[in-house]
């Protein structure tokens, strides 16, 4: 019996490793498409990606997979499995059960729909014409309303979507934490907006050559101990980090010669994602557990780097002179204090991806409220522009002049990715909870920053977050670190303290 | 019945397209590994490549493939199939029949053996120690001797290996053409070596910056109508061209700042490979027929560009001033005539990949004679260094001082790729036959070169070679162009004429 279970376990692991091989190939193709693949080859490449993706899907619901899961889920088998195999079985079973509920032809239709919808969205955004996009979004919402019923959920139907991105986080939880956040942030934004002491920022926008920005970014990546033997930095249009495998985790950035912040803070952000993936426990290599545990925890790592490192005063105490060396004199007459304030400038803006850390969560909360109501059928697609604009005015005090800078700004809905947005705000909350706890363990955090000694910080993150990969669920990570669940208090405290200081309130 | 065949045909085509998708992913991984993939990720990447490769192998001998081939090879089916499907069936059947004869475990053992042998070879070459490599090569030869018996052959057992690289070309043919070539080249080499009028070459080796070499190479690629929207130029250690798909055909090069020829002639060579792949008929896209028809025909295209374009006097009449612009003054006092002679300098040398067009085939003939005798069991691995050195002396008049610059110089044998070398010399012969015929159709070839007008030449190559992909076999291509079979006469005439002129004989 035991012998038999060992054999099944081995075959099962080889099977999921094969799926991961396909995913590795897909990731490389994804990276390649976004960093310089010749455009005429894209059509064929897309077919290849589709072919491999559907192979992975087919394997996830195959009879072979079903047999492994049956055999390894049996009580007499379970007790003999390693922790890793148990987790692999659990994750694969979740995927299997969910994917089995989706009729293959409906799924395929949905994939085609979203691929068309993305094109339609791009045009609609360009022309600020919501009506041309609405029919696609209506079909997507209709599919997702049916999808959540098929998949099943407890409580709110939107929970079924949340589970794809942030397992364990539900509407009940989000209503509470996002409510609290909104209540505190809206007045903070108002007082920052009205503060007399607005930081000077004109010096940020002088010419900073692309090559020099790259050299500086590489220096910072080194300081943050990004492993260049297990990664590389490339240029792209929409920056991202991607783990092609655990020892090949690439970051990308984009350069704006009129605003160095795009590349520098972008690189630091992606570095946070990359450090996570580069430091997952080696024993998970080749399995689907060798991955960030959720979108939110992943974002917590990138935001930790971007905000608690990249926008930290002590970090710039160490690095401001280095930045000056690479720049073309734009900071010569700017004190460190003024520089620090300038890179922490905040205030209402229309576009999420350009938002600062104070207002960002409000952009997310708005989307969350809309998505939730859409899935439940409380609002309809045709009403979105009005709702969007009203909420923008309520939360941020500004109103889009057209839908291109309003409801049409993000790609996510056209891809059917409802349920994804909350992860971004969760990333801020998680990061603040993590930082608060780290302050106890590493009370000399700012001194370390000032010395450019990132080692203890990185080691702490590896121990508490990175190494676990998908072996722990997102809320397990947070609870094990902080002893409590999701709590927006620390983010609120951090933002209030920081912005009261920057804006001399 | 017809309805049924149509359905089988469609399923079969989807099946081979899926195999090609996997091959596309493998090609991208191959390119990536050689152009900057981080080294720590290589181990996992190799596993992924192995996983996808064995999947392709398994599909090629699967029951599903067997059923398609049975159904589509039946006489009543054949008459209903398109020419492309017929060819696809023929190629797949050849692969199926061959792969079926190889026991999976033996094949796997061989793959492991060659992967170890490649490491052993690298060390042995470094230390010029043939004895440490010999045991590996003995096993490889033993496997291949068994392999050719399994596969079967007509005439000489080496024919079974030749068929993998150059279908239709046999030992009988090669003995004749290589014999003729050797007979004419050996005295030519001798008279060139002893010629009093040796070209000056010192000016070739001055500092030429990498960036400027790259800019010049890009100019030349444009002139040769390499399609940059369906490709890109990258840097690597061992240059190659790779068709990831038909509209994504990448070239790579390497830069030696002390010898611009490496990059410039290397790029032109790889461009020849790339033009072939970029111009295969669009109706073959996604199928295994969308590929060069053989190693030899592929090499004929790269050598056509390298020698009949890159080393052509009129080409440099057009481009010498451009080269001067990019260089740092090294050609200021050098006439076009002297430059032309310098880039056509020839003479005996020990290393194949550094050999000139006059001596190159002799390096190949030596390897061919050894391989053929090894496979037939007429000689043994232990005798190779002696045989190698004797032949070098006989054909080229020079003798390696150690095995690192002799029998150990090439990687091919450690990978089990016996049968491959002849393709390089066939490339020279094919290219000369093609050029001879082109001279009739395009009598103003040199004028076009002088004008930088490559269009009629490229169109001619597309019509007669490129577009066909694997729809024609190598010798069909040559016969359709020239009306005759493989004939070394044109290569001999070309070399004799050229080198008598360069060396004023």
HADDOCK unambig.tbl for C-alpha pairs under 7 A between the chains (distance, minus, plus):
assign (segid A and resid 18 and name CA) (segid B and resid 51 and name CA) 6.72 0.50 0.50
assign (segid A and resid 21 and name CA) (segid B and resid 48 and name CA) 4.94 0.50 0.50
assign (segid A and resid 25 and name CA) (segid B and resid 25 and name CA) 5.98 0.50 0.50
assign (segid A and resid 38 and name CA) (segid B and resid 229 and name CA) 5.12 0.50 0.50
assign (segid A and resid 38 and name CA) (segid B and resid 230 and name CA) 5.04 0.50 0.50
assign (segid A and resid 38 and name CA) (segid B and resid 231 and name CA) 5.34 0.50 0.50
assign (segid A and resid 38 and name CA) (segid B and resid 232 and name CA) 6.84 0.50 0.50
assign (segid A and resid 38 and name CA) (segid B and resid 248 and name CA) 6.05 0.50 0.50
assign (segid A and resid 39 and name CA) (segid B and resid 229 and name CA) 5.71 0.50 0.50
assign (segid A and resid 39 and name CA) (segid B and resid 230 and name CA) 6.50 0.50 0.50
assign (segid A and resid 40 and name CA) (segid B and resid 229 and name CA) 5.79 0.50 0.50
assign (segid A and resid 40 and name CA) (segid B and resid 230 and name CA) 5.17 0.50 0.50
assign (segid A and resid 40 and name CA) (segid B and resid 247 and name CA) 5.39 0.50 0.50
assign (segid A and resid 40 and name CA) (segid B and resid 248 and name CA) 6.90 0.50 0.50
assign (segid A and resid 41 and name CA) (segid B and resid 230 and name CA) 6.04 0.50 0.50
assign (segid A and resid 41 and name CA) (segid B and resid 245 and name CA) 6.59 0.50 0.50
assign (segid A and resid 41 and name CA) (segid B and resid 247 and name CA) 4.34 0.50 0.50
assign (segid A and resid 41 and name CA) (segid B and resid 248 and name CA) 4.74 0.50 0.50
assign (segid A and resid 48 and name CA) (segid B and resid 21 and name CA) 4.95 0.50 0.50
assign (segid A and resid 51 and name CA) (segid B and resid 18 and name CA) 6.72 0.50 0.50
assign (segid A and resid 229 and name CA) (segid B and resid 38 and name CA) 5.12 0.50 0.50
assign (segid A and resid 229 and name CA) (segid B and resid 39 and name CA) 5.70 0.50 0.50
assign (segid A and resid 229 and name CA) (segid B and resid 40 and name CA) 5.78 0.50 0.50
assign (segid A and resid 230 and name CA) (segid B and resid 38 and name CA) 5.03 0.50 0.50
assign (segid A and resid 230 and name CA) (segid B and resid 39 and name CA) 6.50 0.50 0.50
assign (segid A and resid 230 and name CA) (segid B and resid 40 and name CA) 5.16 0.50 0.50
assign (segid A and resid 230 and name CA) (segid B and resid 41 and name CA) 6.02 0.50 0.50
assign (segid A and resid 231 and name CA) (segid B and resid 38 and name CA) 5.34 0.50 0.50
assign (segid A and resid 232 and name CA) (segid B and resid 38 and name CA) 6.83 0.50 0.50
assign (segid A and resid 245 and name CA) (segid B and resid 41 and name CA) 6.57 0.50 0.50
assign (segid A and resid 247 and name CA) (segid B and resid 40 and name CA) 5.41 0.50 0.50
assign (segid A and resid 247 and name CA) (segid B and resid 41 and name CA) 4.34 0.50 0.50
assign (segid A and resid 248 and name CA) (segid B and resid 38 and name CA) 6.05 0.50 0.50
assign (segid A and resid 248 and name CA) (segid B and resid 40 and name CA) 6.90 0.50 0.50
assign (segid A and resid 248 and name CA) (segid B and resid 41 and name CA) 4.73 0.50 0.50
